[in-house]
Amino acid sequence: MTTPFPFTAVVGQDDLRLALLLNAVSPAVGGVLVRGEKGTAKSTAVRALSALLPEVAVVPGCRFSCDPAAPDPGCPDGPHEAGAGTTRPARMVELPVGASEDRLVGALDIERALAEGVKAFEPGLLADAHRGILYVDEVNLLHDHLVDLLLDAAAMGASYVEREGVSVRHAARFLLVGTMNPEEGELRPQLLDRFGLTVEVAASREPEQRVEVVRRRLAYDDDPAAFAARWADEEAAVRERIVAARRLLPQVRLGDGALRQIAATCAAFEVDGMRADIVMARTATALAAWAGRTDVLAEDVRQAALLALPHRRRRNPFDAPGLDEDKLDQTLEEFSGEDDSDPDPDPDGPGGGGGGGGEPAPDSGPQGGDTAARPEAGEGGEPQPSGAGEQSPARAAEPFRTKVLSVPGIGEGAAGRRSRARTEQGRTTGARRPRGALTKLHLAATVQAAAPHQRARGRSGPGLVVRRDDLRQATREGREGNLVLFVVDASGSMAARQRMSAVKGAVLSLLLDAYQRRDKVGLVTFRGTSADVALPPTSSVDAAAARLESLPTGGRTPLAAGLLKAHDVLRVERLRDAARRPLVVVVTDGRATGGPEPVALAGRAARLFAAEGVASVVVDCESGPVRLGLAGQLAADLGGTAVTLDELRADSIAGLVKDVTRRAA
């Protein structure tokens, strides 16, 4: 077994360490979501935490880690009699991104259940993680239905498996930790809200701190055991402090004044629902226990807000995470006179968390310096020159709600919410022989397959004799996510600021729709003499929005180059993810200039998409009293549909999907 990197040896990342420790003190806080760029010790810190958790007492032989002092009366391995048990280290269980539903919640042996009438249950990862840590790396890439199951179990403290009339329930209380890189896509707001705390992490820009990170990592890699031994005293001190805080937690008093500050803060930041209030109250209580106090102070409420509210106030994926700390301080000050605990802040300053002892203390602003780290060409109103007649980027108009643009036919891509697909979730449409492990039994088809062979198999009793060859897998139809590739004309013919603002608003609206439907998105732009891949296909729609916002315009209209570049992007993406079907959205007025026969060349490029059956929509941006209808001709060459900017709105697009389907059929 490898020696984990010591938790106390992690350099910086004070907010991350504090959030993890607060959940170790009080798992009722609801877990931690760690957001940040790659290489920022997210996984290292989470894996190191498990070594700090106290050992747990378990019933010998129980696969569900029942507490011998209070065994679960509904344990599938029970009933257990209360008494002495054995101890073992707290577990940290990792949930792989590609895990199946059965691997997460457990599986029933359907064949034995039908043939023998017994509940043969194989526990899943939720059972393994009971009374420990369940860690999900890249949680934003996990299938939505698995995230739903995971968060439901975390909220209820139990896992339920219901299948073909057989029901199993077992306790599943664990510290849930998820890590993610926002560049690879966001979690839905409903799922964000289910994590108690969130932390934004970034690599330090201080040279001395970066030097110390490298020094410690190299020392650990050279001799993990010796490096861990040097930090053993610090690790033991934190472990003892967690135990002491757990004992003190029931005695912590959350006064009416602190509760009013919590309620006022949640109201001031307009968070939805009441979960934020509850999480803030539990976090503030855990902060007081961690500091060795029995009263919750205003500084605890402030730190709880910084950890529990930023991810709950985002209304769409393009809102920057974070909290206005001036507004937070003003709200707390306004209600500080009603606090029945000590109103004086800790002398170490607001947000200190009362840590002391050299343990993690939160930063005053977890998002500090983040905006300066991503300069874009054209930001600040002064784009870098790249073509004749170039104009500074126009701001996008207000986005609006669109209706669904879907790909015709039935796919088999990643689960999502756009086009029809064969999926593990959805309505049952038929049955087939299972390929590999059986996951969704089609009971009627299984009985029909087994019935003709009962006499030959010597059936003599009421039970049905079922063999492996009789089992039938249910085929289900749901929705998939697609690759929505935007091909945007940024030439001089689109350069009128009011017009380009409307175009960007329309693309932004479609990006919001893509985010809600769990699509990947890509962005190709063309102007001047060439086309560029402004954003390779990604699940991060906010990255696409940032590229769109800084998009300058001007120059000629190399429409053929834009289409050919998009064709190359799809060819490469087809090799990476063959199951994900594309939808090409061309945003242009249809004009083509530059080079010999530009219109004919664009038509030939468009017919490449039609020959491969790629679904497409042309957003016609032509305006003015005289219209050439070039976008309509481009749509015909693509084998798709042309739609005006006004028709993209939800109240005027009713027939578009049927039209796309009919033309592509």
Salt bridges, closest charged atoms under 4 A:
ASP14 OD1 - ARG17 NH2 2.98
ASP67 OD2 - ARG131 NH2 3.88
ASP72 OD2 - ARG169 NH1 3.07
ASP77 OD1 - ARG63 NH2 2.87
GLU94 OE2 - ARG47 NE 2.99
GLU101 OE1 - LYS440 NZ 3.45
ASP102 OD1 - ARG163 NH1 2.97
GLU116 OE1 - ARG112 NE 3.54
ASP144 OD2 - ARG188 NH1 2.80
ASP144 OD2 - ARG518 NE 3.41
ASP148 OD1 - ARG188 NH2 3.66
ASP152 OD1 - ARG194 NH2 3.31
GLU186 OE1 - ARG35 NH1 2.78
GLU186 OE2 - ARG314 NH1 3.15
ASP193 OD2 - ARG275 NH1 2.53
ASP193 OD1 - ARG312 NE 2.75
GLU200 OE2 - ARG35 NE 2.43
GLU212 OE1 - ARG215 NH1 2.61
GLU212 OE2 - ARG216 NE 2.83
ASP221 OD1 - ARG217 NH2 3.28
ASP272 OD1 - ARG315 NH2 3.87
ASP295 OD1 - ARG253 NH2 3.08
GLU299 OE2 - ARG293 NH2 3.57
ASP300 OD2 - ARG293 NH1 2.83
GLU325 OE1 - ARG302 NH2 2.84
ASP329 OD1 - ARG302 NE 2.68
GLU338 OE1 - ARG260 NE 2.74
GLU376 OE2 - ARG547 NH1 3.31
GLU390 OE1 - ARG527 NH2 2.93
GLU412 OE2 - ARG422 NH1 3.43
ASP470 OD2 - ARG457 NH1 2.51
GLU477 OE2 - ARG420 NE 2.88
GLU477 OE2 - ARG427 NH2 3.51
GLU480 OE2 - ARG581 NE 2.69
ASP513 OD2 - ARG418 NH2 2.92
ASP513 OD1 - ARG517 NE 2.82
ASP519 OD2 - ARG418 NE 2.67
ASP568 OD1 - ARG571 NH2 3.97
GLU573 OE2 - LYS520 NZ 2.60
GLU573 OE1 - ARG576 NH1 3.79
ASP577 OD2 - ARG580 NE 3.20
ASP589 OD2 - ARG499 NH2 3.17
ASP589 OD2 - ARG591 NH1 3.00
GLU612 OE2 - HIS567 NE2 2.87
GLU612 OE1 - ARG574 NH2 3.55
ASP637 OD1 - ARG607 NH1 3.36
ASP659 OD1 - ARG662 NH2 2.51
ASP659 OD1 - ARG663 NE 3.48
